[in-house]
């Protein structure tokens, strides 16, 4: 009997099962109530498989069933909050984002990098937190440029090779040489700018946030419509405001 082969086959089955579970969760997350028939169509999984996975997720509390419709459960909120607070600095950034949004009357966010993507951790300026946890390409955002500017040339080259420079808008930087030049500018002036590179009509400014030990924590940003985000506002007033808030996060981490 080949024990290793049996174990490998069992592992493959486990991985396949996990992928199916998350395929269902991805299909559920953007909808307000989905039926088994809808999920079967969207995931191309057999109805029996969909039903079996949903029953398990429902039993565990991660999915809720009401009148034949399935919803993502609040158990995921608990997991999400744990992720947002796993580093003390992430919690400290929450207050800075709120104050920054209040003071500027614009949208403010704190973003971290995970698996070569920008992930929204905190946000101010919307009635909902639907962007929390969403992922965006690093090269198309001011916050992402701040992340890339922390890397050496080899690290940036690896990002370009493995992720690519997709054109999100006509203004997105897609030329490697242009990106390297932009990141050098970010390092020199200490802040990054998004000139309608992720969404047409929006500009943004971002600065790095460091811990007292000089470890890079994430990016603090403000963004808004081009009508308000004039060059003076983008290059003079906002970088100063953002640096002040980043400094406050650092002081909070140092002294509590």
C-alpha positions as CSV (number, residue, x, y, z in Angstrom):
1,X,0.0,0.0,0.0
2,X,1.4,3.4,-1.0
3,X,0.7,5.6,2.0
4,X,2.3,8.7,0.6
5,X,0.2,8.5,-2.5
6,X,-3.0,8.1,-0.4
7,X,-2.0,11.1,1.7
8,X,-1.3,13.2,-1.4
9,X,-4.7,12.3,-2.8
10,X,-6.4,13.2,0.5
11,X,-4.6,16.5,0.5
12,X,-5.8,17.2,-3.1
13,X,-9.3,16.5,-2.1
14,X,-9.0,18.8,0.9
15,X,-7.6,21.6,-1.2
16,X,-10.4,21.2,-3.8
17,X,-13.1,21.3,-1.0
18,X,-11.6,24.5,0.4
19,X,-11.6,26.1,-3.0
20,X,-15.2,25.3,-3.5
21,X,-16.1,26.7,-0.1
22,X,-14.4,30.0,-0.9
23,X,-15.9,30.1,-4.4
24,X,-19.3,30.1,-2.8
25,X,-18.3,32.8,-0.3
26,X,-17.0,35.0,-3.1
27,X,-20.3,34.6,-4.9
28,X,-22.2,35.4,-1.7
29,X,-20.3,38.5,-0.5
30,X,-21.5,41.0,-3.1
31,X,-25.2,40.1,-3.0
32,X,-28.0,40.6,-0.6
33,X,-29.4,37.1,-0.4
34,X,-28.6,34.4,-2.9
35,X,-30.5,31.1,-3.6
36,X,-28.9,27.7,-4.2
37,X,-30.0,27.9,-7.8
38,X,-28.2,31.2,-8.2
39,X,-25.0,29.9,-6.6
40,X,-25.1,26.8,-8.7
41,X,-25.2,28.9,-11.8
42,X,-22.5,31.4,-10.7
43,X,-20.0,28.8,-9.5
44,X,-20.7,26.0,-12.0
45,X,-20.8,23.6,-9.1
46,X,-23.4,20.8,-8.8
47,X,-26.4,21.7,-6.8
48,X,-25.7,18.9,-4.3
49,X,-22.2,20.2,-3.7
50,X,-23.5,23.8,-3.2
51,X,-26.1,22.5,-0.7
52,X,-23.6,20.4,1.2
53,X,-21.1,23.3,1.6
54,X,-23.8,25.8,2.5
55,X,-25.1,23.5,5.2
56,X,-21.6,23.2,6.7
57,X,-21.1,27.0,6.6
58,X,-24.6,27.6,8.1
59,X,-23.9,25.1,10.9
60,X,-20.7,27.0,11.7
61,X,-22.4,30.4,11.6
62,X,-20.5,31.8,8.7
63,X,-23.5,31.8,6.4
64,X,-27.1,32.6,7.4
65,X,-30.2,31.1,5.6
66,X,-33.5,33.0,5.5
67,X,-36.5,31.9,3.4
68,X,-34.3,30.0,1.0
69,X,-31.8,32.9,0.6
70,X,-28.2,32.7,1.9
71,X,-26.2,35.6,3.4
72,X,-22.7,36.0,4.7
73,X,-22.9,35.8,8.5
74,X,-21.5,38.2,11.1
75,X,-18.9,35.6,12.1
76,X,-16.8,37.1,9.4
77,X,-17.0,40.5,11.1
78,X,-15.2,39.0,14.1
79,X,-12.4,37.6,11.8
80,X,-12.1,40.9,10.0
81,X,-11.8,42.9,13.2
82,X,-9.1,40.5,14.4
83,X,-7.2,41.2,11.2
84,X,-7.6,44.9,11.5
85,X,-6.3,44.9,15.1
86,X,-3.5,42.3,14.8
87,X,-1.0,45.0,14.9
88,X,-1.3,47.8,17.5
89,X,-0.5,50.4,14.8
90,X,-3.6,49.4,12.8
91,X,-5.8,50.4,15.7
92,X,-3.9,53.6,16.2
93,X,-4.4,54.5,12.5
94,X,-8.2,54.3,12.9
95,X,-8.4,57.5,14.9
96,X,-6.0,59.3,12.6
97,X,-8.2,58.4,9.6
98,X,-11.3,59.7,11.3
99,X,-9.7,62.9,12.4
100,X,-8.1,63.5,8.9
101,X,-11.5,63.0,7.3
102,X,-13.2,65.3,9.7
103,X,-10.5,68.0,9.3
104,X,-10.4,67.9,5.5
105,X,-14.0,66.9,4.8
106,X,-12.7,64.5,2.3
107,X,-12.3,60.7,2.1
108,X,-9.5,59.4,4.2
109,X,-8.1,55.8,4.2
110,X,-5.4,53.7,5.8
111,X,-4.0,51.0,3.5
112,X,-1.6,48.1,4.1
113,X,0.1,45.8,1.6
114,X,-0.8,42.1,1.5
115,X,0.3,39.7,-1.3
116,X,1.4,42.6,-3.6
117,X,-2.0,44.4,-3.3
118,X,-3.3,47.4,-1.4
119,X,-5.9,46.5,1.2
120,X,-8.2,49.0,2.8
121,X,-8.1,48.7,6.6
122,X,-9.8,51.9,7.7
123,X,-11.9,54.4,5.8
124,X,-13.7,57.7,6.5
125,X,-16.1,59.5,4.2
126,X,-18.9,57.0,3.4
127,X,-22.1,55.9,5.0
128,X,-20.8,52.3,4.6
129,X,-17.5,50.5,5.1
130,X,-18.0,48.4,1.9
131,X,-14.4,49.1,0.8
132,X,-12.8,47.6,4.0
133,X,-10.9,44.6,3.0
134,X,-11.0,45.3,-0.7
135,X,-7.9,45.0,-2.7
136,X,-6.5,47.3,-5.4
137,X,-3.3,47.3,-7.6
138,X,-0.4,49.1,-5.9
139,X,0.8,50.9,-9.0
140,X,-2.5,52.7,-9.6
141,X,-2.9,54.4,-6.2
142,X,-1.0,57.0,-4.2
143,X,-1.1,54.6,-1.2
144,X,0.3,51.8,-3.4
145,X,3.1,54.0,-4.7
146,X,4.1,54.7,-1.1
147,X,4.3,50.9,-0.6
148,X,6.4,50.3,-3.7
149,X,8.7,53.2,-2.8
150,X,9.6,51.3,0.3
151,X,11.1,48.6,-1.9
152,X,14.4,48.5,-3.6
153,X,14.7,48.3,-7.4
154,X,14.7,44.5,-7.3
155,X,11.5,44.5,-5.3
156,X,9.8,46.8,-7.7
157,X,11.0,44.8,-10.7
158,X,9.6,41.7,-9.1
159,X,6.2,43.4,-8.7
160,X,6.3,44.5,-12.4
161,X,7.2,41.0,-13.6
162,X,4.8,39.1,-11.4
163,X,1.8,41.5,-11.1
164,X,2.2,43.7,-14.1
165,X,1.2,47.3,-14.7
166,X,-2.4,47.0,-15.8
167,X,-4.1,50.2,-17.1
168,X,-6.9,50.9,-14.7
169,X,-7.6,54.2,-16.4
170,X,-5.9,56.1,-19.3
171,X,-3.7,57.8,-16.7
172,X,-2.4,54.7,-15.0
173,X,1.4,54.3,-15.2
174,X,2.0,51.3,-17.3
175,X,5.6,51.9,-18.4
176,X,8.2,50.4,-16.0
177,X,10.7,53.3,-16.5
178,X,8.0,55.8,-15.7
179,X,7.1,53.9,-12.6
180,X,10.7,53.8,-11.4
181,X,11.0,57.6,-12.0
182,X,7.7,58.2,-10.1
183,X,8.8,56.1,-7.1
184,X,12.1,58.0,-6.9
185,X,10.2,61.2,-6.8
186,X,8.0,59.7,-4.0
187,X,11.1,58.9,-2.0
188,X,12.6,62.4,-2.5
189,X,9.5,64.4,-1.5
190,X,8.1,62.0,1.1
191,X,4.6,61.6,-0.4
192,X,2.8,60.1,-3.4
193,X,0.1,61.5,-5.7
194,X,-2.6,59.7,-7.7
195,X,-3.5,61.8,-10.7
196,X,-6.7,60.0,-11.8
197,X,-4.8,56.8,-12.2
198,X,-7.3,54.6,-10.4
199,X,-10.5,56.4,-11.1
200,X,-11.1,59.2,-13.5
201,X,-12.1,62.4,-11.8
202,X,-10.3,61.6,-8.5
203,X,-6.9,62.7,-7.2
204,X,-5.2,61.4,-4.0
205,X,-2.3,62.1,-1.8
206,X,-0.6,59.5,0.5
207,X,2.3,59.4,3.0
208,X,4.0,56.5,4.7
209,X,3.3,55.6,8.3
210,X,6.2,54.2,10.4
211,X,6.4,52.7,13.8
212,X,8.8,54.1,16.5
213,X,11.3,51.4,15.3
214,X,11.2,52.8,11.8
215,X,9.2,49.8,10.5
216,X,6.9,50.6,7.6
217,X,3.3,50.2,8.8
218,X,1.1,51.3,6.0
219,X,-0.1,54.3,3.9
220,X,-2.3,57.2,5.1
221,X,-4.2,58.9,2.3
222,X,-6.8,61.5,1.4
223,X,-8.6,61.6,-2.0
224,X,-11.3,63.5,-3.7
225,X,-12.5,65.1,-6.9
226,X,-10.1,67.0,-9.2
227,X,-12.2,70.1,-8.8
228,X,-11.1,70.4,-5.2
229,X,-7.8,68.7,-5.4
230,X,-5.9,71.5,-7.1
231,X,-2.1,71.4,-7.4
232,X,-1.6,73.7,-4.4
233,X,-3.9,71.6,-2.3
234,X,-2.3,68.4,-3.4
235,X,1.4,69.4,-3.1
236,X,1.3,71.9,-0.3
237,X,-1.5,71.6,2.2
238,X,-2.4,67.9,2.1
239,X,1.2,66.5,2.5
240,X,1.6,68.6,5.6
241,X,-1.7,67.4,7.1
242,X,-0.9,63.8,6.3
243,X,2.6,63.9,7.8
244,X,1.2,65.4,11.0
245,X,-1.3,62.5,11.3
246,X,1.4,59.9,10.5
247,X,3.6,61.5,13.2
248,X,0.7,61.3,15.7
249,X,0.3,57.6,15.0
250,X,4.0,57.1,15.6
251,X,3.9,59.0,18.9
252,X,0.8,57.0,20.0
253,X,2.7,53.8,19.4
254,X,5.7,55.1,21.3
255,X,4.0,56.5,24.4
256,X,0.5,55.0,24.3
